Amino acid sequence: MKHIWTVLCQKSSIDNESNMISLFDCLEQIKFIVDKTKMENTNNIVFPISFQIASFWTDDNNTKDRRLDIKVELYDPENEMIKDFIGKFIVKKGIVRFRSRININGLFTTKSGRYYFVIKYKNGSNKQYKKVAELPLDIDIKYKLSDYKKKKQ
């Protein structure tokens, strides 16, 4: 398998008639405003958003069905891996172009800064994952006091 591209987006759609893919709301940066008084721990925040990691692959060795395992590792601004996601796919015999989409629910964060989604894959008899891409995502987290607490002060 050869990795061609990967995009981080909120959603994608594949047209049944033309087999063309559309990527919607591609992500490069996200800003959050958080009410600090409603949080137990501000070191590890999971934001309730859904997004996809869409990739395009090619493979000339298409004489049989192949397995493609994709691993996405999420690194925080301190270069600590905070989460990983696995996608397992079967690429059917005869297919030379393949698109994978991994759906992710919840964005894990530790603080403001640049996060990286590192894309790795293995297929066939490979035992080790091979890194093929890094996707940066800038996250800006702003904290505020709740309106109720402001009124009491």
ROSE-4610 file (N, C-alpha, C; in Angstrom, 1 decimal, always signed):
// ROSE-4610
residu = [M/M/M/K/K/K/H/H/H/I/I/I/W/W/W/T/T/T/V/V/V/L/L/L/C/C/C/Q/Q/Q/K/K/K/S/S/S/S/S/S/I/I/I/D/D/D/N/N/N/E/E/E/S/S/S/N/N/N/M/M/M/I/I/I/S/S/S/L/L/L/F/F/F/D/D/D/C/C/C/L/L/L/E/E/E/Q/Q/Q/I/I/I/K/K/K/F/F/F/I/I/I/V/V/V/D/D/D/K/K/K/T/T/T/K/K/K/M/M/M/E/E/E/N/N/N/T/T/T/N/N/N/N/N/N/I/I/I/V/V/V/F/F/F/P/P/P/I/I/I/S/S/S/F/F/F/Q/Q/Q/I/I/I/A/A/A/S/S/S/F/F/F/W/W/W/T/T/T/D/D/D/D/D/D/N/N/N/N/N/N/T/T/T/K/K/K/D/D/D/R/R/R/R/R/R/L/L/L/D/D/D/I/I/I/K/K/K/V/V/V/E/E/E/L/L/L/Y/Y/Y/D/D/D/P/P/P/E/E/E/N/N/N/E/E/E/M/M/M/I/I/I/K/K/K/D/D/D/F/F/F/I/I/I/G/G/G/K/K/K/F/F/F/I/I/I/V/V/V/K/K/K/K/K/K/G/G/G/I/I/I/V/V/V/R/R/R/F/F/F/R/R/R/S/S/S/R/R/R/I/I/I/N/N/N/I/I/I/N/N/N/G/G/G/L/L/L/F/F/F/T/T/T/T/T/T/K/K/K/S/S/S/G/G/G/R/R/R/Y/Y/Y/Y/Y/Y/F/F/F/V/V/V/I/I/I/K/K/K/Y/Y/Y/K/K/K/N/N/N/G/G/G/S/S/S/N/N/N/K/K/K/Q/Q/Q/Y/Y/Y/K/K/K/K/K/K/V/V/V/A/A/A/E/E/E/L/L/L/P/P/P/L/L/L/D/D/D/I/I/I/D/D/D/I/I/I/K/K/K/Y/Y/Y/K/K/K/L/L/L/S/S/S/D/D/D/Y/Y/Y/K/K/K/K/K/K/K/K/K/K/K/K/Q/Q/Q]
num = [1/1/1/2/2/2/3/3/3/4/4/4/5/5/5/6/6/6/7/7/7/8/8/8/9/9/9/10/10/10/11/11/11/12/12/12/13/13/13/14/14/14/15/15/15/16/16/16/17/17/17/18/18/18/19/19/19/20/20/20/21/21/21/22/22/22/23/23/23/24/24/24/25/25/25/26/26/26/27/27/27/28/28/28/29/29/29/30/30/30/31/31/31/32/32/32/33/33/33/34/34/34/35/35/35/36/36/36/37/37/37/38/38/38/39/39/39/40/40/40/41/41/41/42/42/42/43/43/43/44/44/44/45/45/45/46/46/46/47/47/47/48/48/48/49/49/49/50/50/50/51/51/51/52/52/52/53/53/53/54/54/54/55/55/55/56/56/56/57/57/57/58/58/58/59/59/59/60/60/60/61/61/61/62/62/62/63/63/63/64/64/64/65/65/65/66/66/66/67/67/67/68/68/68/69/69/69/70/70/70/71/71/71/72/72/72/73/73/73/74/74/74/75/75/75/76/76/76/77/77/77/78/78/78/79/79/79/80/80/80/81/81/81/82/82/82/83/83/83/84/84/84/85/85/85/86/86/86/87/87/87/88/88/88/89/89/89/90/90/90/91/91/91/92/92/92/93/93/93/94/94/94/95/95/95/96/96/96/97/97/97/98/98/98/99/99/99/100/100/100/101/101/101/102/102/102/103/103/103/104/104/104/105/105/105/106/106/106/107/107/107/108/108/108/109/109/109/110/110/110/111/111/111/112/112/112/113/113/113/114/114/114/115/115/115/116/116/116/117/117/117/118/118/118/119/119/119/120/120/120/121/121/121/122/122/122/123/123/123/124/124/124/125/125/125/126/126/126/127/127/127/128/128/128/129/129/129/130/130/130/131/131/131/132/132/132/133/133/133/134/134/134/135/135/135/136/136/136/137/137/137/138/138/138/139/139/139/140/140/140/141/141/141/142/142/142/143/143/143/144/144/144/145/145/145/146/146/146/147/147/147/148/148/148/149/149/149/150/150/150/151/151/151/152/152/152/153/153/153]
x = [+0.8/+0.0/+0.9/+0.4/+1.1/+0.1/+0.5/-0.3/-0.1/-1.3/-1.3/-1.6/-2.7/-3.0/-3.9/-3.9/-4.9/-5.3/-6.6/-7.2/-8.0/-7.9/-8.8/-10.0/-11.2/-12.4/-13.5/-14.6/-15.7/-16.5/-16.6/-17.4/-17.0/-17.3/-17.1/-18.3/-18.4/-19.5/-19.0/-19.4/-19.0/-20.2/-20.2/-21.4/-21.5/-22.7/-22.9/-22.8/-23.2/-23.1/-21.7/-21.0/-19.7/-18.6/-18.8/-17.8/-16.8/-17.2/-16.4/-16.6/-15.5/-15.6/-15.6/-16.4/-16.5/-16.1/-15.1/-14.7/-15.3/-15.9/-16.6/-15.9/-15.8/-15.2/-13.9/-12.9/-11.6/-11.0/-10.3/-9.9/-8.4/-8.1/-6.7/-6.5/-7.6/-7.6/-9.0/-9.0/-10.3/-10.1/-11.1/-11.1/-12.3/-12.0/-13.0/-13.0/-14.2/-14.3/-14.9/-14.2/-14.6/-14.9/-16.0/-16.4/-15.6/-14.6/-13.6/-14.3/-15.4/-16.1/-16.9/-17.1/-17.9/-17.0/-15.7/-14.8/-14.1/-14.0/-13.2/-11.7/-11.3/-9.9/-9.7/-8.8/-8.6/-7.3/-6.7/-5.5/-5.8/-7.0/-7.4/-8.9/-9.1/-10.4/-10.8/-12.0/-12.5/-13.6/-13.4/-14.4/-15.4/-16.7/-17.7/-17.9/-16.9/-17.0/-16.7/-17.3/-17.0/-16.3/-15.4/-14.6/-14.1/-13.5/-13.0/-11.6/-10.9/-9.6/-9.8/-9.8/-10.0/-8.6/-8.4/-7.1/-7.3/-6.4/-6.4/-5.1/-5.3/-4.2/-4.2/-3.1/-3.0/-2.2/-2.5/-1.8/-1.9/-0.7/-0.7/-0.7/-0.4/-0.5/-1.9/-2.8/-4.2/-4.7/-3.9/-4.3/-5.1/-5.2/-6.0/-6.5/-7.4/-7.9/-6.7/-6.6/-5.6/-6.2/-5.4/-5.8/-5.0/-5.6/-4.9/-5.3/-4.3/-4.5/-4.0/-4.8/-4.4/-4.4/-3.3/-3.3/-3.0/-3.9/-3.8/-3.4/-2.3/-1.8/-2.0/-2.5/-2.7/-1.7/-0.9/+0.2/-0.2/+0.0/-0.3/+0.9/+0.8/+1.9/+3.2/+3.2/+4.4/+5.0/+4.4/+4.8/+4.6/+3.5/+3.1/+1.9/+2.0/+0.8/-0.3/-1.5/-2.6/-3.7/-3.7/-4.8/-4.4/-4.9/-4.7/-6.0/-6.1/-7.3/-6.8/-7.6/-7.2/-8.4/-8.0/-9.0/-8.5/-9.4/-9.0/-9.9/-9.3/-10.0/-9.6/-10.5/-10.2/-10.3/-9.2/-9.2/-9.4/-10.5/-10.8/-9.9/-9.8/-9.0/-9.5/-8.5/-8.7/-8.8/-8.9/-9.0/-7.6/-7.4/-6.0/-6.0/-7.2/-7.4/-8.3/-7.9/-8.8/-8.8/-10.0/-10.2/-10.6/-9.9/-10.3/-10.8/-11.8/-12.4/-12.5/-11.8/-11.9/-12.7/-13.8/-14.7/-14.2/-14.1/-13.6/-14.6/-15.0/-16.0/-15.2/-15.1/-14.4/-13.0/-12.7/-11.3/-10.6/-9.6/-8.8/-7.8/-7.7/-6.8/-6.1/-5.0/-4.4/-4.2/-4.0/-3.8/-3.9/-3.8/-3.7/-2.4/-2.4/-1.2/-1.4/-0.3/-0.4/-0.3/-1.4/-1.5/-1.2/-0.7/-0.4/-1.2/-1.8/-2.4/-1.3/-0.7/+0.3/-0.4/-0.3/-0.9/+0.1/-0.2/+0.7/-0.2/+0.5/-0.2/+0.7/+0.0/+0.7/-0.3/+0.2/-0.6/+0.2/-0.5/+0.1/+0.8/+2.0/+2.8/+3.6/+3.5/+4.2/+3.7/+4.6/+4.3/+4.4/+5.1/+5.3/+4.6/+4.0/+3.4/+4.4/+4.1/+5.0/+4.3/+5.0/+4.5/+4.5/+3.3/+3.2/+2.7/+2.2/+1.8/+1.6/+1.7/+1.4/+0.5/-0.6/-1.6/-1.6/-1.2/-1.2/-2.7/-3.0/-4.3/-4.0/-4.2/-4.0/-5.3/-5.1/-6.2/-6.0/-7.0/-6.9/-8.0/-7.7/-8.6/-8.6/-9.8/-9.9/-10.8/-10.4/-11.2/-12.0/-13.2/-14.0/-14.7/-15.1/-15.9/-17.4/-18.2/-19.6/-20.3/-21.3/-22.1/-22.7/-23.1/-23.7/-22.6/-21.4/-20.4/-20.0/-20.0/-19.7/-20.7/-22.0/-23.0/-22.9/-22.5/-22.3/-21.2/-20.2/-18.9/-19.2]
y = [-1.2/+0.0/+1.2/+2.2/+3.5/+4.6/+5.4/+6.5/+7.7/+8.2/+9.4/+10.7/+10.7/+11.9/+11.5/+12.4/+12.2/+13.6/+13.7/+15.0/+14.8/+15.8/+15.8/+16.7/+16.2/+16.9/+16.5/+17.3/+17.0/+15.8/+15.8/+14.7/+14.6/+13.5/+13.3/+12.5/+12.6/+11.9/+11.3/+10.1/+9.5/+9.3/+9.9/+9.9/+8.5/+7.9/+6.5/+6.4/+7.5/+7.4/+7.7/+8.7/+9.0/+8.5/+8.0/+7.5/+8.6/+9.8/+10.9/+11.2/+11.6/+11.9/+13.5/+13.9/+15.3/+15.4/+16.3/+16.5/+17.8/+17.8/+19.0/+19.4/+20.7/+21.4/+20.8/+21.0/+20.5/+21.3/+20.5/+21.1/+21.4/+22.7/+23.1/+23.7/+24.3/+25.0/+25.0/+24.9/+24.9/+25.8/+26.6/+27.4/+27.0/+26.8/+26.4/+27.5/+27.8/+28.6/+27.7/+27.6/+26.6/+27.3/+26.9/+27.5/+26.7/+27.3/+26.6/+26.1/+26.9/+26.5/+25.2/+24.7/+23.5/+22.3/+22.5/+21.4/+20.9/+19.6/+19.0/+19.0/+18.8/+18.7/+19.4/+20.4/+21.2/+20.7/+19.6/+19.0/+18.1/+17.4/+16.5/+16.8/+17.4/+17.8/+17.0/+16.4/+15.8/+16.6/+17.2/+18.0/+17.2/+17.3/+16.5/+16.8/+16.6/+16.9/+15.6/+15.4/+14.3/+14.8/+13.9/+14.3/+13.0/+13.1/+12.0/+12.2/+11.1/+11.1/+10.3/+11.0/+10.4/+10.3/+9.1/+8.9/+8.3/+8.5/+7.9/+7.0/+5.8/+4.8/+4.2/+3.8/+3.0/+1.8/+0.8/-0.5/-1.2/-1.5/-2.2/-3.7/-4.2/-5.6/-6.0/-6.2/-6.3/-7.7/-8.7/-10.0/-10.8/-10.3/-11.0/-9.9/-10.3/-9.4/-9.1/-7.8/-7.4/-6.8/-6.9/-6.3/-5.0/-3.9/-2.6/-2.2/-2.1/-1.6/-0.2/+0.7/+2.1/+2.5/+3.1/+3.5/+5.0/+5.8/+7.2/+7.5/+8.2/+8.6/+10.1/+10.5/+11.9/+12.4/+13.4/+13.9/+15.3/+15.6/+17.0/+17.9/+19.2/+20.2/+19.8/+18.9/+18.5/+17.2/+16.8/+15.6/+14.4/+14.4/+13.2/+12.6/+11.3/+10.6/+10.5/+11.1/+11.0/+10.1/+9.7/+8.8/+8.2/+6.9/+6.3/+5.7/+5.6/+5.1/+4.1/+3.0/+1.9/+1.8/+1.7/+1.3/+0.1/-0.9/-2.1/-2.3/-2.5/-2.5/-3.7/-4.2/-5.2/-4.6/-4.6/-4.1/-5.2/-5.2/-6.4/-6.5/-7.8/-8.1/-7.2/-6.7/-5.9/-4.4/-4.0/-2.6/-2.0/-1.0/-0.3/+1.1/+1.6/+2.9/+2.6/+3.1/+2.8/+4.0/+4.4/+5.5/+4.9/+5.3/+4.9/+6.1/+5.9/+6.9/+6.4/+7.0/+6.7/+7.7/+7.3/+8.3/+8.3/+9.5/+9.7/+10.6/+10.2/+10.9/+11.4/+12.7/+13.2/+13.6/+14.9/+15.4/+15.5/+14.7/+14.7/+15.7/+16.6/+17.7/+17.8/+18.4/+18.7/+20.2/+21.0/+22.4/+23.0/+24.3/+25.0/+24.7/+24.7/+24.5/+23.7/+23.2/+22.5/+21.0/+20.3/+18.8/+18.2/+16.9/+16.2/+14.9/+14.6/+13.3/+12.6/+11.5/+10.8/+9.6/+9.4/+8.3/+7.3/+6.0/+4.9/+3.7/+2.8/+1.7/+0.5/-0.7/-1.9/-2.8/-3.6/-4.5/-5.8/-6.8/-8.1/-8.7/-9.1/-9.8/-8.8/-7.5/-6.5/-6.5/-6.6/-6.6/-5.2/-4.3/-3.0/-2.0/-1.0/+0.1/+1.1/+1.6/+2.5/+3.9/+4.9/+6.3/+6.8/+7.4/+8.0/+9.5/+10.0/+11.4/+11.9/+13.3/+14.0/+15.1/+15.2/+16.3/+17.2/+18.5/+19.4/+19.9/+20.2/+20.8/+21.7/+23.0/+24.0/+24.2/+24.0/+24.1/+25.3/+26.2/+27.3/+27.2/+27.0/+26.8/+28.1/+28.8/+30.0/+29.6/+30.1/+29.8/+31.0/+30.8/+31.9/+31.5/+32.4/+32.1/+32.1/+31.3/+31.2/+32.5/+32.8/+34.1/+34.1/+33.0/+32.9/+33.3/+32.9/+33.2/+34.7/+35.2/+36.6/+37.5/+37.1/+37.9/+37.9/+36.8/+36.7/+37.5/+37.8/+38.5/+39.9]
z = [+0.0/+0.0/+0.0/-0.7/-0.7/-0.3/+0.7/+1.2/+0.3/-0.1/-1.0/-0.2/+0.6/+1.4/+2.5/+3.5/+4.7/+5.1/+5.4/+5.8/+7.0/+7.9/+9.1/+8.8/+8.9/+8.6/+9.5/+9.6/+10.4/+9.8/+8.5/+7.9/+6.4/+5.8/+4.4/+3.8/+2.5/+1.8/+0.5/+0.2/-1.1/-1.9/-3.1/-4.0/-4.6/-4.5/-5.0/-6.5/-7.3/-8.7/-9.3/-8.8/-9.4/-8.6/-7.3/-6.4/-6.0/-6.1/-5.7/-4.3/-3.6/-2.2/-2.0/-1.1/-0.7/+0.8/+1.1/+2.5/+3.0/+4.2/+4.7/+6.0/+6.1/+7.3/+7.7/+6.8/+7.1/+8.3/+9.2/+10.5/+10.4/+10.8/+11.0/+12.3/+12.8/+14.1/+14.7/+16.1/+16.8/+18.0/+18.3/+19.5/+20.4/+21.7/+22.7/+23.8/+24.3/+25.5/+26.6/+27.7/+28.7/+30.0/+30.6/+32.0/+33.0/+33.5/+34.5/+35.7/+36.1/+37.4/+37.3/+36.1/+35.9/+35.6/+35.7/+35.4/+36.7/+36.7/+37.8/+37.6/+36.3/+36.0/+34.7/+34.7/+33.5/+32.8/+33.3/+32.7/+31.5/+31.6/+30.6/+30.3/+29.1/+28.7/+27.4/+27.4/+26.2/+25.7/+24.5/+23.9/+23.1/+23.2/+22.6/+21.1/+20.3/+18.9/+18.1/+16.9/+16.1/+14.9/+14.4/+13.2/+12.5/+11.4/+10.6/+10.2/+10.0/+9.4/+8.1/+7.0/+5.6/+4.9/+4.4/+3.7/+2.3/+1.4/+0.1/-0.1/-0.5/-0.7/-2.1/-2.6/-3.8/-3.6/-4.4/-4.3/-5.6/-6.2/-7.5/-7.3/-6.0/-5.7/-5.3/-6.3/-6.1/-6.5/-6.5/-7.0/-6.0/-4.7/-3.7/-2.7/-1.8/-0.8/+0.2/+0.7/+1.6/+2.8/+3.9/+5.1/+5.3/+5.7/+6.0/+7.4/+8.2/+9.6/+9.7/+10.1/+10.3/+11.7/+12.2/+13.6/+13.6/+14.3/+14.4/+15.9/+16.1/+17.4/+17.6/+18.7/+19.0/+20.0/+19.6/+20.5/+20.9/+22.1/+22.6/+22.4/+22.8/+22.5/+23.2/+24.2/+24.9/+24.3/+23.1/+22.4/+23.1/+24.0/+24.7/+24.0/+23.7/+23.1/+24.1/+23.8/+24.8/+24.3/+23.1/+22.6/+21.3/+21.1/+19.8/+19.3/+18.0/+17.3/+16.3/+16.2/+15.2/+14.2/+12.9/+11.9/+11.2/+11.0/+10.3/+9.0/+7.9/+6.6/+5.8/+5.0/+4.0/+2.6/+1.9/+0.5/-0.4/-1.1/-2.0/-3.2/-3.6/-4.8/-6.0/-6.8/-7.9/-7.6/-6.4/-6.0/-6.0/-6.8/-6.8/-6.1/-5.9/-5.2/-4.0/-2.8/-1.6/-0.8/-0.3/+0.7/+2.0/+3.0/+4.4/+5.1/+6.0/+6.9/+8.3/+9.2/+10.6/+11.3/+11.9/+12.7/+14.1/+14.6/+16.0/+16.7/+17.9/+18.7/+20.0/+20.1/+21.3/+21.0/+21.3/+21.1/+22.4/+22.6/+23.9/+23.8/+24.9/+25.0/+26.4/+26.4/+27.7/+28.0/+26.9/+27.0/+25.6/+25.5/+24.2/+23.6/+22.2/+21.5/+20.3/+19.7/+18.4/+18.8/+18.3/+18.5/+17.1/+17.1/+15.9/+15.9/+14.8/+14.5/+13.6/+14.1/+13.4/+12.8/+11.5/+10.8/+10.5/+10.9/+10.6/+10.0/+9.3/+8.8/+8.8/+8.7/+8.4/+7.6/+6.8/+6.0/+5.7/+5.3/+4.9/+6.1/+5.9/+6.9/+7.8/+7.5/+8.4/+9.8/+10.7/+12.1/+12.8/+12.2/+12.7/+11.9/+12.6/+11.9/+11.2/+10.1/+9.4/+9.3/+9.8/+9.8/+8.4/+8.0/+6.7/+6.6/+7.8/+7.7/+9.2/+9.3/+10.5/+10.1/+10.9/+10.6/+11.9/+11.7/+12.8/+13.0/+14.3/+14.7/+15.8/+15.6/+16.6/+17.4/+18.7/+19.7/+20.6/+20.7/+21.6/+22.6/+23.9/+24.9/+25.8/+25.9/+26.7/+27.9/+29.1/+30.3/+30.7/+31.2/+31.7/+33.0/+33.8/+35.0/+34.5/+35.1/+34.7/+35.0/+34.3/+34.5/+35.9/+36.4/+37.8/+38.8/+38.7/+39.6/+39.6/+38.4/+38.2/+38.9/+38.8/+39.4/+41.0/+41.5/+43.0/+43.5/+42.7/+43.2/+43.2]
